[in-house]
Amino acid sequence: MLYYFKMSVKLTSEKMTIGAFLLKKGKISEKQLIDAQALQKIEGIKIGAALIKLGYITEDEIVSSMSELYGYPVFKLESNKIDSSVIKLLPEEIVKKYKVLPFSREGNVIKVLTTDPANDIIMEQLKFFLSGFKILLYVGKDSEFKGLINQFFGEEVSEVYSKETVHELVESAIQEPTLTNTEEEEQAIITEADAPLIRLVNQIIANAILKRASDIHIEPFEDNIYVRYRIDGILHDILTIPTKLKNKLITRIKIMSNMNISERRLPQDGRIKMKIGKKEVDFRVSTLPSIFGEKIVLRVLEKGSLQLDLTKLGFEEESLNFFLEALSKPYGMILVTGPTGSGKTTTLYSSLMKLRKPEVNIVTVEDPVEYTLPRITQVQVQEEIGRTFAQILRSFLRQDPDIILVGEIRDFETAEIAIKAALTGHLVLSTLHTNDAPSTITRLINMGIEPFLIASSVILIVAQRLVRKLCDNCKREQEISKETLIKLGFPTESLNSLKIYEPQGCVECNQTGYRGRVALYEVMPIKDEIKELILTGASANDIKKEAIKVGMLTLRQSGIRKVISGITSIEEVLRVTVED
């Protein structure tokens, strides 16, 4: 919810124009107002600027009168410290177009300078971009505002954002005539590039990049269309759009992603490539028919944000050593496990970039190919034409590969071929959906793989989860009893000097207290002791106990290490891990 603070307004009519107010207060004469109105029409400037230009009133008097009329305090440059990190909260385009500038924050209150307090659209922009904050508006001089703009932005306007505001775009799109389905499809194809609906879609996408979103959800329901962004793994409500725009909005995105716009009964997949500012960004697009229309999810595939350095993903030193040792072997299977969205693809791609050399042939089979990697042959699964994981894997073995990446082992056939490849001189990397590293053995056996094949082929298993990183700008120390910390698994020797942090929220992190994510890793090397347990049919629990003895850190222990280092919070670790 957005809150606006005003001083007590001394006049009963807040809708009175500043010119009429100045006339009523005796600051200007009727003739001076008429002169200013004439100049206003000729030069297309505001009435206040016209009065100042004619010399009938000073800028200080204008600001003082606007403060009295609209009830906002006066901004004084000399007595206000400007916080550059707060300014970044609004896009440059919005700042310049509507003459609003957030300049300071105290707790959950953001102070915003405006030179145009009569403009109601300003409130719509603040509601969209500063959702969750309490807003204190200040009215200030146009000359001081221009000075601040030049100081912090220069003369160039960012190209990242559309030139229309979200409020205006929605209203403009609603005003367009309603079309039949056939007319709508034809219209969508021939619509001019500056149509309000197109700019609305561009604005939604651009704002997602600004907020570091990984996914955009566009969800039609009976009353409205809801837009949500997934930021650092958590979904946030962003925008509500009238249902009237549903078909046009969906059709536009389908056209952008090269889908069949007339097919509304079956799910579809597509891709969008866009240049947003100076960034080249790809989007993987998926539609899903629901009772209220097609839901659309856009996965943001921004190459610039892909971290491909193994040392920066979150591995503890001993876990990274185990992993690098396995990667250096000429053959065998490395499995990375975890739920959807746990960062498995990033870990695998980072591994490939580490292994990539001119003398090595690397091939991958994926569904889908999310990022293209240089000097690596990547193949996309297409089951509708028979191009399955298993079929492509068989072809790979005739392509003289050294290293094979299998995007996911889903069935016995794929698992069997991958294991045979690992046993015949290839390094194979793949993923499975299991809760931890030891239970991966049980999962393979349940798929029909013989224990002796697992013990002979698998050289390392990694389980991982993603946790949100605490915002360094606002995290604060948290008091927790030693008894509680010991119960959670913290080592007793670290308790005396230990500092635990918790999220607070600031402008840098959109009031969430978190900014970015890091992985927790459980790395289990398949040493001789564990091979013996696999061959004897030991339980996942017994394998886990033995793995810990040979040096494996569990997911919970990896999380505790990151809490001790001040990287994340206890709350985050408990959210994604279970007690050992």
Beta strands, then each sheet from edge to edge (+ up, - down):
strand 1: 3-5
strand 2: 100-106
strand 3: 109-114
strand 4: 134-139
strand 5: 213-220
strand 6: 224-231
strand 7: 234-242
strand 8: 268-276
strand 9: 279-290
strand 10: 293-301
strand 11: 332-337
strand 12: 362-366
strand 13: 377-380
strand 14: 403-406
strand 15: 427-432
strand 16: 458-470
strand 17: 476-478
strand 18: 500-502
strand 19: 514-525
sheet 1: 1+ 4+ 3+ 2-
sheet 2: 7+ 6- 5+ 10- 9+ 8-
sheet 3: 13+ 12+ 14+ 15+ 11+ 16+ 19-
sheet 4: 17+ 18-
end
